Amino acid sequence: MSELIFKNFINTTQDERLQILTWRNSDRIREKMLDQNIISQEEHLNWIENLKNKQDRLYFLVYIDKKPIGVVDFTSLDFINKTGSFGYYTAEEYTLYAPLLEVELLKYFFCNLNFEKMKISVLENNGKVYSNHKKFFNFEDINCIYDANIKQKVFNLELSKQTWKNRDISFDEKLNKILKIQTVVWE
């Protein structure tokens, strides 16, 4: 059985921060981001340091059995209206874990943070993720806009806590059976 750990970026080491930057600057990850610019090491390290003073976002480095596999984040956290957004990505060799990361971050968002509505944006070139959001998590389309900076459509979706609670959890059960996750820890 495996252990899944979500480690807050502000508690990461220098080596962990550099690993995150390497993933984020890879072509595979960057092409799926709204901001597709290469990030310098100095910008990245300063940005993580500044997270200590931010109340509207949380970023986590994800480990499976003590191996770093990816990143999840919560942004635009509005504690009054109970809304927010999320994102995630995995190292290339751990893409199998992406749906599990989404299940766990949605559980954390709706159950631990007790938020009511999740809003996300998905780029047109990320069709598989868009389909998974709709098929497995019941996200609803809000609108679709064309972003001239990245020259593609951006699909805006949302998911309510009630819809999350009423979903078919057989997908979650299948993931746990396949990936054999025993423990989930948020640090």
Buried (B, 14 or more C-beta within 10 A) or exposed (E): EBEBBBBBBBEBEEEBBEBBBEBBBEEEBBEBBEEEEEBEEEEBBEBBEEBEEEEEBBBBBBBBEEEBBBBBBBBEBBEEEBBBBBBBBBBEEBBEBBBBBBBBBBBBBBEEEEBBBBBBBBBBEBEEBBEBBBEBBBBEEEEEEEEEEBEEEBBBBBBBBEBBEEBEEEBBEEBBEEBEBEEBEBE
